[in-house]
Amino acid sequence: MKISLTCPASLPASQFGGIMFLCVHIAKNLSEQGHDVTIYTTDLDFANNPHTFNRNLPRNQLVNKFKINRSHVLFSLYLFYVNPGMYLQMLKNSHDVIHAVGVRSFQALVAALIAKRQNIPLIVADQGGLTTHPDLQQSHFIKKFLIRMQNIMVRFIVNQATKVIVANEYEKEIFSKFCDPSKIEIVRNGIDLEDLKTSSLSNFKEKYQITGDFILFVGRFSKVKGVDILLKSINMIKDLPQMKKIQLVIMGVDFGFESEMLQMIAEMKIGNRIKVIKNPPREDVISAYNESKFLVLPSRWELSPLTPLEGFAFKKTVISTKTHGIPFTIQDKKNSLLVEPEDPQGLANAIIELLDDEQKCLEYGLAGYKLVNELCNAKSMSEKTLRIYQDVIKR
């Protein structure tokens, strides 16, 4: 089968986050089964920001057994990357099925136009909240106007789609406002266990001069990720005996909050409790999972987060929030502790609860490990996705 995936970003821009990894995981797993898989994307290179595009990246690259076809971004509006050359790339190639990941993207628009022109089944998946992401609700006038214009494009893409893949029941409810629910299929997001298990683990603590134990935040430096809430929580408990030998490690890339984050750390005088690691290599993130006590991810919004699942791969539990798609991905008091969003005191209490209870950390971590091995892994996700491809092609 000739499978064409589209995504706003791909390797090497691993810091772009979830949809990039989901696309790569599907491509890797299905190409290993003998399918001809190509990711059509931009030349985003990241370099600690989401607006660095690199003409020197190969236009066509073989990665493992799948291909990445890149075209240059002529201009971008926020995270909307316009690379018209992708249309010509896709037009001259043949496709049995097209799968667009990230509906609010120029790449998904190109996928829909090609599918319509060539009468090819189109699968769409978003992973971006579609209508619920805070950036869509709290933008200034110009951005709100652009989002309204973008909504016309979103409806065209969804209408053109043969099937819509969603990560959970929360996302299904969102898409039900755009299309008939019978068009929607739930496929749980999955992580690449093989990649995590075979990665070479560095001595993370030694490399970053961390003495003692640490708890871990991995994600964008963004207010949406709740970094400010986390800092307030650490400030509340910094003098407690449980925190005497504990550091907070914050790993990620700047999405507009880094300066304010560093200013908060300085004003609260908690710099001795916190290690900030900017633009970390992927192997260091994996090593950090392995050596941490547990993860703390107090997001204001998530659809179906991958970071807690990656922590589960190393039997590490997580503290997160009872908001949006998070409770549909991880389970409170089973494999994680979930607190109310915008609640620094509740988050602080949860951190102390886990520091006080090693057995609970172990039990929740093992439950999470079972979840990713049985359900939320890239192999299972790719197999279910493949069945959807096969079904729409038969029609």
Backbone hydrogen bonds in HBPLUS format (Angstrom, degrees):
<---DONOR---> <-ACCEPTOR-->    atom                        ^
c    i                          cat <-CA-CA->   ^        H-A-AA   ^      H-
h    n   atom  resd res      DA  || num        DHA   H-A  angle D-A-AA Bond
n    s   type  num  typ     dist DA aas  dist angle  dist       angle   num
A0036-ASP N   A0001-MET O   2.95 MM  35  6.00 146.6  2.06 148.2 158.2     1
A0096-ASP N   A0002-LYS O   2.88 MM  94  5.07 160.0  1.92 138.1 143.6     2
A0097-VAL N   A0002-LYS O   3.36 MM  95  6.79 147.4  2.47 163.0 163.6     3
A0003-ILE N   A0036-ASP O   2.82 MM  33  6.05 154.6  1.89 150.9 159.7     4
A0038-THR N   A0003-ILE O   2.99 MM  35  6.44 155.4  2.05 161.0 169.0     5
A0004-SER N   A0097-VAL O   3.04 MM  93  6.33 164.9  2.06 159.6 164.2     6
A0099-HIS N   A0004-SER O   2.76 MM  95  6.15 161.1  1.80 160.3 165.3     7
A0005-LEU N   A0038-THR O   2.81 MM  33  6.12 168.8  1.82 162.2 166.0     8
A0040-TYR N   A0005-LEU O   2.72 MM  35  6.10 166.7  1.74 166.1 167.2     9
A0006-THR N   A0099-HIS O   2.93 MM  93  6.33 150.2  2.02 148.6 149.5    10
A0101-VAL N   A0006-THR O   2.93 MM  95  5.98 171.6  1.94 153.3 156.1    11
A0007-CYS N   A0040-TYR O   3.23 MM  33  6.63 150.1  2.32 162.6 166.2    12
A0013-ALA N   A0010-SER O   2.91 MM   3  5.75 144.0  2.04 140.3 136.1    13
A0014-SER N   A0012-PRO O   2.79 MM   2  5.58 141.7  1.94 103.5  93.2    14
A0016-PHE N   A0013-ALA O   3.02 MM   3  5.76 167.5  2.04 122.9 126.7    15
A0017-GLY N   A0014-SER O   3.39 MM   3  6.23 158.7  2.43 118.2 121.1    16
A0020-MET N   A0017-GLY O   3.15 MM   3  5.84 128.9  2.42 119.9 131.4    17
A0021-PHE N   A0017-GLY O   3.39 MM   4  6.68 155.8  2.45 145.9 152.8    18
A0022-LEU N   A0018-GLY O   2.92 MM   4  6.19 162.8  1.95 159.8 165.2    19
A0023-CYS N   A0019-ILE O   3.06 MM   4  6.13 162.2  2.09 143.7 147.9    20
A0024-VAL N   A0020-MET O   3.11 MM   4  6.33 163.7  2.13 147.2 151.7    21
A0025-HIS N   A0021-PHE O   2.81 MM   4  5.97 161.9  1.84 155.7 160.9    22
A0026-ILE N   A0022-LEU O   3.04 MM   4  6.24 162.0  2.07 149.7 153.6    23
A0027-ALA N   A0023-CYS O   2.98 MM   4  6.19 166.8  2.00 151.1 155.3    24
A0028-LYS N   A0024-VAL O   2.80 MM   4  5.93 162.9  1.83 153.5 158.3    25
A0029-ASN N   A0025-HIS O   3.02 MM   4  6.10 173.0  2.03 150.5 152.5    26
A0030-LEU N   A0026-ILE O   2.99 MM   4  6.02 169.0  2.00 154.4 157.9    27
A0031-SER N   A0027-ALA O   2.98 MM   4  5.85 152.2  2.06 141.3 149.3    28
A0032-GLU N   A0028-LYS O   3.13 MM   4  6.22 147.7  2.24 141.0 149.2    29
A0033-GLN N   A0030-LEU O   3.14 MM   3  5.08 140.2  2.31  93.4 104.9    30
A0035-HIS N   A0030-LEU O   3.21 MM   5  5.77 156.0  2.27 152.7 146.4    31
A0034-GLY N   A0031-SER O   2.98 MM   3  5.14 160.0  2.02 107.4 112.4    32
A0067-LYS N   A0037-VAL O   3.01 MM  30  6.37 170.3  2.02 153.4 156.1    33
A0039-ILE N   A0067-LYS O   2.79 MM  28  6.20 160.0  1.83 151.4 156.4    34
A0069-ASN N   A0039-ILE O   2.78 MM  30  6.05 167.7  1.80 161.1 165.2    35
A0041-THR N   A0069-ASN O   2.97 MM  28  6.27 162.8  2.00 161.8 163.6    36
A0071-SER N   A0041-THR O   3.19 MM  30  6.65 136.8  2.39 138.4 148.2    37
A0054-ASN N   A0043-ASP O   2.90 MM  11  5.56 164.6  1.92 153.8 153.4    38
A0045-ASP N   A0052-THR O   2.76 MM   7  5.63 177.4  1.76 164.0 163.1    39
A0047-ALA N   A0045-ASP O   3.04 MM   2  6.04 117.2  2.44 114.7  99.1    40
A0049-ASN N   A0046-PHE O   3.19 MM   3  5.17 141.4  2.35  99.4 110.4    41
A0057-LEU N   A0054-ASN O   3.20 MM   3  5.80 167.3  2.21 115.0 118.9    42
A0070-ARG N   A0059-ARG O   2.70 MM  11  4.78 158.2  1.75 140.4 147.8    43
A0061-GLN N   A0068-ILE O   2.92 MM   7  5.16 153.3  1.99 144.0 152.5    44
A0068-ILE N   A0061-GLN O   2.77 MM   7  5.16 154.5  1.83 151.5 160.0    45
A0063-VAL N   A0066-PHE O   2.79 MM   3  5.48 165.5  1.81 170.2 174.5    46
A0066-PHE N   A0063-VAL O   2.96 MM   3  5.48 159.2  2.00 148.3 143.5    47
A0074-LEU N   A0082-VAL O   2.85 MM   8  5.96 143.3  1.98 163.3 167.9    48
A0082-VAL N   A0075-PHE O   3.02 MM   7  5.67 165.9  2.04 166.6 171.3    49
A0077-LEU N   A0080-PHE O   2.96 MM   3  5.07 156.8  2.01 139.3 144.4    50
A0080-PHE N   A0077-LEU O   2.92 MM   3  5.07 158.9  1.96 123.3 129.6    51
A0086-MET N   A0083-ASN O   3.08 MM   3  6.02 167.4  2.10 129.6 132.8    52
A0087-TYR N   A0084-PRO O   3.02 MM   3  5.74 145.0  2.14 119.8 127.2    53
A0089-GLN N   A0085-GLY O   3.09 MM   4  6.38 157.8  2.14 148.8 155.5    54
A0090-MET N   A0086-MET O   2.97 MM   4  6.18 166.3  1.99 152.9 155.1    55
A0091-LEU N   A0087-TYR O   2.88 MM   4  5.99 149.9  1.97 144.7 154.2    56
A0092-LYS N   A0088-LEU O   3.22 MM   4  6.30 153.0  2.29 148.0 151.2    57
A0093-ASN N   A0090-MET O   3.26 MM   3  5.27 148.6  2.36  99.0 108.1    58
A0098-ILE N   A0121-PRO O   3.06 MM  23  6.39 165.9  2.08 162.5 167.1    59
A0123-ILE N   A0098-ILE O   2.75 MM  25  6.12 166.0  1.77 161.1 166.1    60
A0100-ALA N   A0123-ILE O   2.78 MM  23  6.20 154.0  1.84 168.3 165.2    61
A0125-ALA N   A0100-ALA O   2.87 MM  25  6.25 146.6  1.99 165.3 169.0    62
A0102-GLY N   A0125-ALA O   2.68 MM  23  6.05 160.5  1.72 144.7 151.6    63
A0109-LEU N   A0105-SER O   3.26 MM   4  6.63 151.2  2.35 141.6 149.3    64
A0110-VAL N   A0106-PHE O   2.98 MM   4  6.34 157.5  2.03 151.4 156.8    65
A0111-ALA N   A0107-GLN O   3.00 MM   4  6.24 158.2  2.05 142.9 149.1    66
A0112-ALA N   A0108-ALA O   2.94 MM   4  6.18 155.5  2.00 146.9 152.8    67
A0113-LEU N   A0109-LEU O   2.95 MM   4  6.22 157.6  2.00 151.6 157.7    68
A0114-ILE N   A0110-VAL O   2.93 MM   4  6.15 163.5  1.96 157.1 161.0    69
A0115-ALA N   A0111-ALA O   2.92 MM   4  6.05 162.0  1.95 147.7 153.3    70
A0116-LYS N   A0112-ALA O   2.95 MM   4  6.06 155.6  2.01 144.4 150.8    71
A0117-ARG N   A0113-LEU O   2.94 MM   4  6.09 161.8  1.97 146.0 151.3    72
A0118-GLN N   A0114-ILE O   2.88 MM   4  5.95 161.6  1.91 154.6 159.0    73
A0119-ASN N   A0115-ALA O   2.82 MM   4  5.37 109.3  2.33 132.5 145.6    74
A0120-ILE N   A0115-ALA O   2.94 MM   5  4.61 154.6  2.01 127.9 136.1    75
A0162-THR N   A0122-LEU O   2.71 MM  40  5.32 156.7  1.76 144.8 153.0    76
A0163-LYS N   A0122-LEU O   3.42 MM  41  6.87 157.8  2.48 149.1 153.1    77
A0124-VAL N   A0163-LYS O   3.12 MM  39  6.64 157.8  2.17 152.5 158.9    78
A0165-ILE N   A0124-VAL O   2.85 MM  41  6.18 161.9  1.88 160.7 166.6    79
A0131-THR N   A0129-GLY O   2.42 MM   2  5.54 135.2  1.61 121.6 105.5    80
A0132-THR N   A0129-GLY O   3.03 MM   3  5.05 166.7  2.05 115.2 117.7    81
A0136-LEU N   A0133-HIS O   2.86 MM   3  5.53 149.5  1.96 121.2 130.0    82
A0137-GLN N   A0134-PRO O   2.94 MM   3  5.01 135.8  2.14 100.0 113.1    83
A0138-GLN N   A0134-PRO O   2.86 MM   4  5.90 153.0  1.93 164.6 170.2    84
A0144-LYS N   A0140-HIS O   2.94 MM   4  6.13 160.1  1.98 160.2 166.9    85
A0145-PHE N   A0141-PHE O   2.93 MM   4  6.20 152.5  2.00 150.7 158.1    86
A0146-LEU N   A0142-ILE O   3.00 MM   4  6.32 157.9  2.05 148.8 154.6    87
A0147-ILE N   A0143-LYS O   2.88 MM   4  6.12 152.1  1.95 148.4 156.4    88
A0148-ARG N   A0144-LYS O   2.99 MM   4  6.25 152.9  2.06 144.6 151.3    89
A0149-MET N   A0145-PHE O   3.07 MM   4  6.41 155.3  2.13 147.8 154.3    90
A0150-GLN N   A0146-LEU O   2.85 MM   4  6.07 149.4  1.94 142.8 152.4    91
A0151-ASN N   A0147-ILE O   2.90 MM   4  6.18 136.1  2.10 143.8 155.0    92
A0152-ILE N   A0149-MET O   3.24 MM   3  5.70 141.4  2.40 107.1 115.9    93
A0153-MET N   A0150-GLN O   2.95 MM   3  5.13 115.2  2.38 101.3 116.9    94
A0154-VAL N   A0150-GLN O   2.90 MM   4  6.29 155.4  1.96 152.9 160.8    95
A0155-ARG N   A0151-ASN O   3.04 MM   4  6.24 161.1  2.08 146.8 150.2    96
A0156-PHE N   A0152-ILE O   3.16 MM   4  6.45 153.5  2.24 143.5 150.7    97
A0157-ILE N   A0153-MET O   2.97 MM   4  6.27 162.2  2.00 155.6 160.0    98
A0158-VAL N   A0154-VAL O   2.93 MM   4  6.17 169.9  1.94 157.8 160.1    99
A0159-ASN N   A0155-ARG O   2.91 MM   4  5.94 157.7  1.96 144.0 150.8   100
A0160-GLN N   A0156-PHE O   2.94 MM   4  6.08 144.9  2.07 143.2 152.8   101
A0161-ALA N   A0157-ILE O   3.09 MM   4  6.27 130.4  2.34 140.3 153.2   102
A0161-ALA N   A0158-VAL O   3.19 MM   3  5.10 134.5  2.41  93.3 105.7   103
A0164-VAL N   A0183-LYS O   2.96 MM  19  6.06 160.9  1.99 151.2 151.8   104
A0185-GLU N   A0164-VAL O   2.83 MM  21  6.18 160.1  1.86 164.1 168.0   105
A0166-VAL N   A0185-GLU O   2.86 MM  19  6.16 162.0  1.90 157.1 161.5   106
A0187-VAL N   A0166-VAL O   2.82 MM  21  6.06 164.8  1.85 170.9 176.2   107
A0172-LYS N   A0168-ASN O   3.06 MM   4  6.35 147.7  2.17 143.7 153.7   108
A0173-GLU N   A0169-GLU O   3.08 MM   4  6.32 153.3  2.16 146.3 151.1   109
A0174-ILE N   A0170-TYR O   3.36 MM   4  6.72 149.8  2.46 139.9 147.5   110
A0175-PHE N   A0171-GLU O   3.05 MM   4  6.36 164.9  2.07 155.7 157.7   111
A0176-SER N   A0172-LYS O   2.93 MM   4  6.04 135.8  2.13 143.8 156.2   112
A0177-LYS N   A0174-ILE O   3.30 MM   3  5.97 163.4  2.33 113.0 117.8   113
A0178-PHE N   A0175-PHE O   2.82 MM   3  5.20 158.8  1.86 113.7 121.1   114
A0179-CYS N   A0175-PHE O   3.06 MM   4  6.36 136.9  2.26 153.2 166.1   115
A0183-LYS N   A0180-ASP O   2.89 MM   3  5.66 166.1  1.91 127.9 132.6   116
A0184-ILE N   A0181-PRO O   3.04 MM   3  5.32 163.5  2.07 111.9 117.2   117
A0191-ILE N   A0376-CYS O   3.37 MM 185  6.57 154.7  2.44 116.2 113.2   118
A0378-ALA N   A0191-ILE O   2.70 MM 187  4.87 153.6  1.77 130.1 125.3   119
A0196-LEU N   A0192-ASP O   3.11 MM   4  6.43 160.4  2.15 152.2 157.7   120
A0197-LYS N   A0193-LEU O   2.84 MM   4  5.98 158.8  1.89 152.6 158.5   121
A0198-THR N   A0194-GLU O   2.97 MM   4  5.99 147.3  2.08 145.8 153.6   122
A0204-PHE N   A0202-SER O   3.02 MM   2  5.45 116.8  2.44 108.4  91.4   123
A0207-LYS N   A0203-ASN O   2.94 MM   4  6.14 163.0  1.97 157.6 163.0   124
A0208-TYR N   A0204-PHE O   3.06 MM   4  6.26 160.4  2.09 155.8 159.9   125
A0209-GLN N   A0205-LYS O   2.83 MM   4  5.59  99.2  2.50 136.1 152.2   126
A0210-ILE N   A0205-LYS O   2.82 MM   5  4.67 163.9  1.85 136.7 142.0   127
A0209-GLN N   A0206-GLU O   3.32 MM   3  4.97 163.5  2.35  97.5 101.9   128
A0247-GLN N   A0213-ASP O   3.11 MM  34  6.55 151.2  2.19 139.5 147.8   129
A0293-LYS N   A0214-PHE O   2.94 MM  79  6.06 160.4  1.98 165.0 169.8   130
A0215-ILE N   A0247-GLN O   2.89 MM  32  6.39 153.2  1.96 161.7 169.4   131
A0249-VAL N   A0215-ILE O   2.89 MM  34  6.21 169.8  1.90 167.6 170.5   132
A0216-LEU N   A0294-PHE O   3.08 MM  78  6.36 162.3  2.11 151.7 157.0   133
A0296-VAL N   A0216-LEU O   2.80 MM  80  5.93 156.2  1.85 153.8 154.6   134
A0217-PHE N   A0249-VAL O   2.84 MM  32  6.15 160.5  1.88 170.7 173.4   135
A0251-MET N   A0217-PHE O   2.86 MM  34  6.15 166.8  1.88 157.5 161.7   136
A0219-GLY N   A0251-MET O   2.98 MM  32  6.47 158.6  2.03 159.9 166.8   137
A0222-SER N   A0220-ARG O   2.92 MM   2  5.40 118.7  2.30 109.5  92.2   138
A0221-PHE N   A0253-VAL O   2.71 MM  32  5.73 170.4  1.72 156.9 155.4   139
A0255-PHE N   A0221-PHE O   3.11 MM  34  5.32 156.7  2.17 125.4 127.1   140
A0257-PHE N   A0221-PHE O   3.18 MM  36  5.30 138.7  2.36 150.3 142.2   141
A0225-LYS N   A0222-SER O   3.05 MM   3  5.43 138.0  2.24 105.3 115.9   142
A0226-GLY N   A0223-LYS O   2.93 MM   3  5.23 161.3  1.97 110.7 116.6   143
A0300-ARG N   A0224-VAL O   2.74 MM  76  5.22 172.5  1.74 159.0 161.5   144
A0230-LEU N   A0226-GLY O   3.07 MM   4  6.39 157.9  2.12 153.1 159.1   145
A0231-LEU N   A0227-VAL O   3.00 MM   4  6.31 157.1  2.05 151.4 156.9   146
A0232-LYS N   A0228-ASP O   3.09 MM   4  6.31 158.6  2.13 145.2 150.7   147
A0233-SER N   A0229-ILE O   3.00 MM   4  6.26 150.9  2.09 146.2 154.3   148
A0234-ILE N   A0230-LEU O   2.98 MM   4  6.29 161.8  2.01 153.7 157.8   149
A0235-ASN N   A0231-LEU O   2.98 MM   4  6.18 155.3  2.04 147.2 154.2   150
A0236-MET N   A0232-LYS O   3.11 MM   4  6.36 139.6  2.28 138.4 148.5   151
A0236-MET N   A0233-SER O   3.03 MM   3  5.10 124.5  2.35  95.7 110.2   152
A0237-ILE N   A0233-SER O   3.26 MM   4  6.61 141.1  2.42 146.3 155.9   153
A0237-ILE N   A0234-ILE O   3.22 MM   3  5.35 129.7  2.48  97.8 110.1   154
A0238-LYS N   A0234-ILE O   2.92 MM   4  5.60 113.2  2.38 148.7 162.5   155
A0240-LEU N   A0237-ILE O   3.05 MM   3  5.42 165.1  2.07 116.8 121.7   156
A0243-MET N   A0240-LEU O   3.03 MM   3  5.57 147.3  2.14 114.6 123.5   157
A0244-LYS N   A0241-PRO O   3.17 MM   3  5.20 165.4  2.19 108.0 112.0   158
A0246-ILE N   A0243-MET O   3.23 MM   3  4.90 170.9  2.24 103.1 105.6   159
A0248-LEU N   A0273-ARG O   2.81 MM  25  6.21 162.9  1.84 162.1 167.5   160
A0275-LYS N   A0248-LEU O   2.90 MM  27  6.29 158.3  1.94 156.4 161.5   161
A0250-ILE N   A0275-LYS O   2.86 MM  25  6.16 164.0  1.89 155.0 159.9   162
A0277-ILE N   A0250-ILE O   2.78 MM  27  6.10 169.1  1.79 165.2 167.1   163
A0252-GLY N   A0277-ILE O   3.16 MM  25  6.66 155.8  2.23 165.0 169.4   164
A0279-ASN N   A0252-GLY O   2.73 MM  27  5.53 146.0  1.84 150.9 152.9   165
A0261-MET N   A0257-PHE O   2.86 MM   4  5.97 157.3  1.91 157.6 165.1   166
A0262-LEU N   A0258-GLU O   2.93 MM   4  6.18 164.9  1.95 158.4 160.8   167
A0263-GLN N   A0259-SER O   2.96 MM   4  6.15 150.8  2.05 144.3 153.1   168
A0264-MET N   A0260-GLU O   2.89 MM   4  6.12 154.4  1.95 148.1 154.4   169
A0265-ILE N   A0261-MET O   3.04 MM   4  6.35 159.0  2.09 149.9 155.3   170
A0266-ALA N   A0262-LEU O   3.06 MM   4  6.28 155.5  2.12 143.5 149.7   171
A0267-GLU N   A0263-GLN O   2.88 MM   4  6.10 165.4  1.90 154.2 158.2   172
A0268-MET N   A0264-MET O   2.91 MM   4  5.99 155.9  1.96 151.2 157.1   173
A0270-ILE N   A0265-ILE O   3.20 MM   5  5.54 165.9  2.22 155.2 159.0   174
A0269-LYS N   A0266-ALA O   3.13 MM   3  5.00 145.7  2.25  96.2 106.6   175
A0273-ARG N   A0270-ILE O   2.90 MM   3  5.31 155.5  1.96 113.1 121.3   176
A0274-ILE N   A0271-GLY O   3.37 MM   3  5.22 155.8  2.44  97.2 104.0   177
A0284-ASP N   A0281-PRO O   2.98 MM   3  5.36 133.4  2.20 106.8 119.5   178
A0285-VAL N   A0281-PRO O   3.21 MM   4  6.66 150.0  2.31 150.9 159.6   179
A0286-ILE N   A0282-ARG O   3.07 MM   4  6.41 161.7  2.11 155.2 159.5   180
A0287-SER N   A0283-GLU O   3.03 MM   4  6.18 153.8  2.10 135.9 143.3   181
A0288-ALA N   A0284-ASP O   2.86 MM   4  6.02 146.1  1.98 140.8 150.2   182
A0289-TYR N   A0285-VAL O   3.01 MM   4  6.38 153.9  2.08 150.4 156.4   183
A0290-ASN N   A0286-ILE O   3.21 MM   4  6.49 161.8  2.25 145.8 150.0   184
A0291-GLU N   A0287-SER O   3.09 MM   4  6.35 145.5  2.21 145.5 153.9   185
A0292-SER N   A0288-ALA O   2.98 MM   4  5.86 130.2  2.23 150.1 159.9   186
A0295-LEU N   A0317-THR O   3.05 MM  22  6.42 167.9  2.07 149.8 152.2   187
A0319-ILE N   A0295-LEU O   2.87 MM  24  6.24 149.2  1.96 141.0 150.0   188
A0297-LEU N   A0319-ILE O   2.75 MM  22  6.03 175.9  1.75 176.2 176.2   189
A0325-GLY N   A0302-GLU O   2.92 MM  23  5.68 150.4  2.00 168.2 160.0   190
A0309-LEU N   A0306-LEU O   2.99 MM   3  5.19 116.0  2.41 102.6 118.8   191
A0310-GLU N   A0306-LEU O   2.94 MM   4  6.29 150.0  2.03 154.8 164.5   192
A0311-GLY N   A0307-THR O   3.01 MM   4  6.33 153.1  2.08 151.1 158.6   193
A0312-PHE N   A0308-PRO O   2.92 MM   4  6.23 149.9  2.01 144.2 152.7   194
A0313-ALA N   A0309-LEU O   3.13 MM   4  6.47 138.3  2.31 140.3 150.6   195
A0313-ALA N   A0310-GLU O   3.20 MM   3  5.15 127.9  2.49  92.5 105.6   196
A0314-PHE N   A0311-GLY O   2.95 MM   3  5.49 152.9  2.03 112.7 121.0   197
A0316-LYS N   A0311-GLY O   3.06 MM   5  5.18 160.9  2.10 133.2 133.1   198
A0315-LYS N   A0312-PHE O   2.78 MM   3  4.66 160.5  1.82 113.1 113.3   199
A0337-LEU N   A0318-VAL O   3.06 MM  19  6.51 157.9  2.11 152.9 159.3   200
A0320-SER N   A0337-LEU O   2.94 MM  17  6.42 156.2  1.99 155.8 163.6   201
A0339-VAL N   A0320-SER O   2.90 MM  19  6.34 160.2  1.94 143.9 145.7   202
A0322-LYS N   A0339-VAL O   2.80 MM  17  5.76 142.5  1.94 149.0 152.3   203
A0326-ILE N   A0323-THR O   3.14 MM   3  5.91 154.3  2.20 149.5 146.9   204
A0328-PHE N   A0325-GLY O   3.12 MM   3  5.30 142.3  2.27 104.2 115.5   205
A0329-THR N   A0326-ILE O   2.88 MM   3  5.19 161.8  1.91 115.7 121.7   206
A0330-ILE N   A0326-ILE O   3.01 MM   4  6.21 166.6  2.03 172.1 175.4   207
A0334-LYS N   A0331-GLN O   3.29 MM   3  5.48 155.2  2.36 125.1 121.7   208
A0335-ASN N   A0331-GLN O   3.14 MM   4  5.74 171.7  2.15 149.9 152.2   209
A0333-LYS N   A0336-SER O   2.68 MM   3  5.56 141.8  1.82 158.0 162.8   210
A0347-LEU N   A0343-ASP O   3.00 MM   4  6.25 157.0  2.05 154.2 161.2   211
A0348-ALA N   A0344-PRO O   2.83 MM   4  6.01 156.2  1.89 146.1 153.1   212
A0349-ASN N   A0345-GLN O   2.88 MM   4  6.13 158.1  1.93 150.5 156.1   213
A0350-ALA N   A0346-GLY O   3.06 MM   4  6.27 151.4  2.14 140.3 147.8   214
A0351-ILE N   A0347-LEU O   2.98 MM   4  6.30 155.8  2.04 151.6 157.7   215
A0352-ILE N   A0348-ALA O   3.10 MM   4  6.39 165.0  2.12 152.8 155.9   216
A0353-GLU N   A0349-ASN O   2.86 MM   4  6.06 151.6  1.94 144.9 153.9   217
A0354-LEU N   A0350-ALA O   3.09 MM   4  6.37 157.2  2.14 151.1 154.4   218
A0355-LEU N   A0351-ILE O   3.00 MM   4  6.24 156.0  2.06 147.7 155.3   219
A0356-ASP N   A0352-ILE O   2.88 MM   4  5.99 142.3  2.02 146.9 156.2   220
A0357-ASP N   A0354-LEU O   3.17 MM   3  5.02 147.7  2.28  95.9 105.4   221
A0361-CYS N   A0357-ASP O   3.21 MM   4  6.58 159.8  2.25 149.9 155.3   222
A0362-LEU N   A0358-GLU O   3.00 MM   4  6.26 156.3  2.06 147.6 153.9   223
A0363-GLU N   A0359-GLN O   2.89 MM   4  6.14 165.6  1.91 152.9 156.3   224
A0364-TYR N   A0360-LYS O   2.91 MM   4  5.99 174.1  1.91 156.6 158.5   225
A0365-GLY N   A0361-CYS O   2.93 MM   4  5.92 153.4  2.00 140.8 149.2   226
A0366-LEU N   A0362-LEU O   2.93 MM   4  6.12 154.4  2.00 149.4 155.7   227
A0367-ALA N   A0363-GLU O   2.98 MM   4  6.23 153.8  2.05 146.8 154.2   228
A0368-GLY N   A0364-TYR O   2.94 MM   4  6.20 153.4  2.01 147.3 154.3   229
A0369-TYR N   A0365-GLY O   2.93 MM   4  6.14 150.3  2.02 141.3 150.0   230
A0370-LYS N   A0366-LEU O   2.97 MM   4  6.24 150.4  2.06 145.1 152.2   231
A0371-LEU N   A0367-ALA O   3.08 MM   4  6.36 151.1  2.17 141.1 148.8   232
A0372-VAL N   A0368-GLY O   3.08 MM   4  6.45 161.7  2.11 156.7 158.7   233
A0373-ASN N   A0369-TYR O   3.11 MM   4  6.23 145.9  2.23 141.5 150.9   234
A0374-GLU N   A0370-LYS O   2.96 MM   4  6.00 148.5  2.06 148.6 156.0   235
A0375-LEU N   A0371-LEU O   2.87 MM   4  5.67 158.7  1.92 149.7 155.6   236
A0376-CYS N   A0371-LEU O   3.10 MM   5  6.19 154.9  2.16 136.0 140.8   237
A0377-ASN N   A0375-LEU O   2.99 MM   2  5.84 136.9  2.18 102.3  91.3   238
A0381-MET N   A0377-ASN O   3.02 MM   4  6.24 168.9  2.04 158.0 161.7   239
A0382-SER N   A0378-ALA O   2.86 MM   4  5.89 159.4  1.90 146.2 151.7   240
A0383-GLU N   A0379-LYS O   3.01 MM   4  6.17 156.4  2.06 148.5 154.6   241
A0384-LYS N   A0380-SER O   3.12 MM   4  6.33 162.2  2.15 152.1 156.1   242
A0385-THR N   A0381-MET O   2.99 MM   4  6.16 152.1  2.07 143.4 151.8   243
A0386-LEU N   A0382-SER O   2.85 MM   4  6.01 155.4  1.91 146.3 152.8   244
A0387-ARG N   A0383-GLU O   3.11 MM   4  6.38 152.5  2.19 143.1 149.5   245
A0388-ILE N   A0384-LYS O   3.27 MM   4  6.57 145.7  2.39 139.0 147.3   246
A0388-ILE N   A0385-THR O   3.10 MM   3  5.17 122.4  2.45  96.2 110.6   247
A0389-TYR N   A0385-THR O   3.01 MM   4  6.42 156.2  2.07 150.2 156.9   248
A0390-GLN N   A0386-LEU O   2.90 MM   4  6.21 166.3  1.92 157.4 160.1   249
A0391-ASP N   A0387-ARG O   2.99 MM   4  6.11 150.5  2.08 139.4 147.3   250
A0392-VAL N   A0388-ILE O   3.05 MM   4  6.32 161.5  2.08 155.5 158.5   251
A0393-ILE N   A0389-TYR O   3.04 MM   4  6.24 152.4  2.12 153.0 160.9   252
A0394-LYS N   A0390-GLN O   3.22 MM   4  6.34 145.6  2.34 140.8 148.4   253
